[in-house]
Amino acid sequence: MCAYLHLTAPKVKRQSTKEAWSRFNFGRRLFLTEDLSRYDYFMADFLKQIVANRKVIVEYGCGDGLWLEYLAKQFPDRQFIGIEWNSRLAEYARKHRFRFLKNVAIHCEDATQVSVDCDFYYNFGLVEHFDDPTPVIRSWTEHLEPNGFALFTVPNLLSYIYNMARFNLDLEQMLGKEEVVVGDYGLSNLWSHNLFLKKIMDAGLEIRMFNIIEELGDMRPMMVIGFKRADKKQS
């Protein structure tokens, strides 16, 4: 499979800002601290299970390339592509993570504007920063191989204690809501389980797995695995 970048440009506004993401923590290493290690080990094992049976893997919003570096070293015969709109993070990835890796490339592009041919794509904490993620996910999925997989993690609106502490929200602001907008790297959406699953399905993916994963103690983001059926026409 050859991986091509396609200009798709759905009419979607990115609510975060490059200035905010320029302050994003980069240069982290995996499996170093007790708080993060449980999450890191879980995601590492989970990603390896999927990548083992894939050929071309794309990370939309790859940041400084932390997970791409790890996976590219584990699977030197697979092709990995990162899409990252922040030039500072993309340049760090090229110089410090991918310098000696021949099977991974990063493109400094806006993930709302491009799609890549692949049979597995994933993103961590990205789509909640779009005003409407569905058309973006649909554009990525249009270039996903039949029976290809997609993985998403996003913040969880129902993690009340964490959201109260991080975003200074009152419980009344979250109870009974399907969506709450908070000021995170510009603006970010917190979704209920049902609303997030609907957005994924509306984009043309069929849900294979839904899970809540523990991260940093109290933060429990939602994780969804969807797949593109070969016998189902995409809407």
PLY file of the C-alpha trace (Angstrom):
ply
format ascii 1.0
element vertex 235
property float x
property float y
property float z
element edge 234
property int vertex1
property int vertex2
end_header
0.00 0.00 0.00
1.28 3.46 -0.90
0.41 6.29 1.46
-0.69 9.51 -0.22
-1.77 12.78 1.37
-5.09 14.07 0.10
-6.33 17.64 0.52
-9.84 17.30 1.92
-10.58 20.60 3.69
-13.98 19.99 5.33
-15.55 23.18 6.63
-14.46 22.76 10.22
-12.94 25.25 12.62
-10.08 24.21 14.86
-10.81 25.72 18.25
-7.33 25.38 19.71
-4.47 27.72 18.82
-0.92 27.15 17.63
0.32 29.53 20.31
-1.23 27.38 23.02
0.16 24.16 21.54
3.63 25.74 21.31
3.66 25.57 25.11
2.73 21.88 24.98
5.04 19.63 26.97
7.29 17.78 24.55
10.27 15.47 24.89
8.57 13.07 27.29
9.79 9.49 27.46
7.55 6.49 27.98
7.29 4.28 31.08
9.22 6.62 33.39
6.86 7.72 36.15
4.52 5.67 38.31
1.50 7.85 37.53
1.89 7.56 33.77
3.29 4.06 33.49
-0.03 2.24 33.83
-1.51 4.27 31.00
1.67 4.01 28.90
1.92 0.24 29.25
-1.76 -0.22 28.48
-1.63 1.93 25.34
1.68 0.40 24.20
0.34 -3.15 24.41
-2.98 -2.17 22.84
-1.39 -0.33 19.91
1.05 -3.16 19.25
-1.80 -5.65 18.95
-3.42 -3.55 16.22
-0.26 -2.50 14.39
0.96 -6.11 14.17
-1.68 -6.77 11.52
-1.54 -3.42 9.69
0.71 -2.05 6.94
0.40 1.76 6.97
-0.28 3.54 10.25
-1.13 7.24 10.61
-1.26 9.36 13.73
-3.26 12.56 13.29
-2.03 15.20 15.71
1.15 13.30 16.54
2.72 16.09 18.60
6.44 15.50 19.07
6.18 11.91 17.79
6.34 10.04 21.10
4.10 7.12 20.08
5.22 7.01 16.47
8.82 6.63 17.59
7.92 3.78 19.91
5.85 1.91 17.33
8.28 2.48 14.45
11.05 0.88 16.51
8.83 -2.06 17.43
7.74 -2.63 13.80
10.57 -1.66 11.42
8.75 -3.29 8.47
5.64 -1.09 8.83
5.15 2.40 7.42
4.29 5.18 9.90
3.13 8.71 9.10
2.54 11.59 11.49
0.42 14.68 10.83
1.16 17.64 13.10
0.20 21.27 12.53
2.63 22.77 15.07
5.98 23.33 13.36
7.87 23.38 16.66
6.63 19.91 17.61
7.09 18.54 14.08
10.67 19.78 13.94
11.44 18.26 17.33
10.11 14.91 16.10
12.26 15.02 12.96
15.46 15.94 14.81
15.15 13.95 18.01
12.81 11.03 17.41
12.86 10.10 13.73
16.39 11.07 12.74
17.57 7.46 12.39
14.24 5.83 11.57
13.62 5.05 7.90
10.04 3.82 8.29
8.44 6.97 9.74
7.76 10.42 8.30
6.08 13.52 9.68
4.19 16.14 7.71
3.58 19.59 9.14
-0.05 19.88 8.08
-3.38 20.75 9.64
-5.20 17.48 10.38
-8.52 19.12 9.45
-7.20 19.71 5.93
-5.52 16.43 4.92
-6.25 12.71 4.89
-3.81 9.84 4.37
-4.24 6.43 2.74
-3.77 3.82 5.49
-5.25 0.76 7.14
-5.02 2.09 10.71
-5.14 5.63 12.06
-5.26 6.89 15.61
-5.27 10.13 17.57
-5.01 11.01 21.24
-6.89 14.05 22.54
-7.32 15.72 19.17
-10.87 15.69 17.83
-12.35 17.42 20.88
-10.56 20.57 19.69
-12.67 20.80 16.51
-15.98 22.65 16.52
-17.46 19.62 14.72
-15.28 16.49 14.53
-17.63 14.41 12.38
-16.71 15.77 8.90
-13.00 15.57 9.77
-13.27 11.97 10.93
-15.32 11.18 7.82
-12.59 12.63 5.58
-9.95 10.50 7.33
-12.15 7.43 7.06
-12.72 7.93 3.33
-9.01 7.12 2.88
-8.99 4.25 5.34
-8.77 0.80 3.75
-11.87 -1.42 4.00
-11.76 -3.31 7.30
-9.21 -0.77 8.53
-9.33 0.44 12.10
-9.39 3.85 13.80
-8.67 4.63 17.45
-9.67 7.77 19.36
-9.18 8.94 22.92
-10.92 12.06 24.23
-11.65 13.60 27.65
-14.66 12.22 29.49
-17.45 14.60 30.51
-18.48 12.13 33.23
-15.09 12.37 35.00
-16.66 14.93 37.31
-13.93 15.22 39.95
-11.15 15.64 37.41
-13.13 18.15 35.34
-14.00 20.20 38.42
-10.33 20.42 39.38
-8.84 21.03 35.95
-11.45 23.24 34.33
-12.91 24.90 37.42
-16.37 23.57 36.62
-19.23 23.22 39.06
-21.03 19.91 39.25
-24.22 21.63 38.11
-22.48 22.64 34.87
-21.94 18.97 33.97
-24.88 17.04 35.38
-27.42 16.07 32.72
-25.33 17.63 29.91
-24.25 15.98 26.67
-21.55 18.54 25.89
-19.60 21.20 27.79
-17.08 23.58 26.19
-14.01 24.44 28.27
-10.98 26.66 27.77
-8.22 24.12 27.05
-5.53 25.06 24.48
-8.07 27.56 23.19
-11.40 25.74 23.35
-12.16 22.06 23.84
-15.30 19.92 24.04
-16.18 17.51 26.81
-18.68 14.93 25.57
-20.93 12.38 27.19
-20.41 8.76 26.20
-23.48 8.63 23.98
-22.75 11.87 22.13
-19.16 10.90 21.38
-20.18 7.48 20.07
-22.79 9.14 17.85
-20.18 11.48 16.37
-17.94 8.51 15.54
-20.78 6.52 13.95
-22.04 9.55 12.01
-18.57 9.76 10.47
-18.98 6.29 8.93
-17.18 4.05 11.41
-18.73 1.05 13.08
-17.92 0.75 16.78
-15.87 -2.29 17.67
-14.93 -1.35 21.24
-15.66 1.37 23.79
-13.70 1.67 27.01
-12.82 4.08 29.82
-9.11 4.06 30.59
-7.37 5.36 33.67
-4.77 8.06 33.27
-3.08 10.06 36.00
-5.28 8.60 38.71
-8.54 10.54 38.38
-8.62 11.25 34.66
-10.57 8.60 32.78
-10.65 9.42 29.07
-12.91 7.60 26.66
-11.34 5.29 24.11
-13.14 4.10 20.99
-12.09 1.61 18.33
-14.06 1.81 15.11
-13.65 0.00 11.82
-14.60 0.54 8.21
-16.57 -2.41 6.87
-15.74 -3.64 3.40
-19.40 -4.47 2.71
-20.83 -1.14 3.79
-20.88 2.00 1.63
-19.66 5.07 3.49
-22.13 7.90 3.88
0 1
1 2
2 3
3 4
4 5
5 6
6 7
7 8
8 9
9 10
10 11
11 12
12 13
13 14
14 15
15 16
16 17
17 18
18 19
19 20
20 21
21 22
22 23
23 24
24 25
25 26
26 27
27 28
28 29
29 30
30 31
31 32
32 33
33 34
34 35
35 36
36 37
37 38
38 39
39 40
40 41
41 42
42 43
43 44
44 45
45 46
46 47
47 48
48 49
49 50
50 51
51 52
52 53
53 54
54 55
55 56
56 57
57 58
58 59
59 60
60 61
61 62
62 63
63 64
64 65
65 66
66 67
67 68
68 69
69 70
70 71
71 72
72 73
73 74
74 75
75 76
76 77
77 78
78 79
79 80
80 81
81 82
82 83
83 84
84 85
85 86
86 87
87 88
88 89
89 90
90 91
91 92
92 93
93 94
94 95
95 96
96 97
97 98
98 99
99 100
100 101
101 102
102 103
103 104
104 105
105 106
106 107
107 108
108 109
109 110
110 111
111 112
112 113
113 114
114 115
115 116
116 117
117 118
118 119
119 120
120 121
121 122
122 123
123 124
124 125
125 126
126 127
127 128
128 129
129 130
130 131
131 132
132 133
133 134
134 135
135 136
136 137
137 138
138 139
139 140
140 141
141 142
142 143
143 144
144 145
145 146
146 147
147 148
148 149
149 150
150 151
151 152
152 153
153 154
154 155
155 156
156 157
157 158
158 159
159 160
160 161
161 162
162 163
163 164
164 165
165 166
166 167
167 168
168 169
169 170
170 171
171 172
172 173
173 174
174 175
175 176
176 177
177 178
178 179
179 180
180 181
181 182
182 183
183 184
184 185
185 186
186 187
187 188
188 189
189 190
190 191
191 192
192 193
193 194
194 195
195 196
196 197
197 198
198 199
199 200
200 201
201 202
202 203
203 204
204 205
205 206
206 207
207 208
208 209
209 210
210 211
211 212
212 213
213 214
214 215
215 216
216 217
217 218
218 219
219 220
220 221
221 222
222 223
223 224
224 225
225 226
226 227
227 228
228 229
229 230
230 231
231 232
232 233
233 234
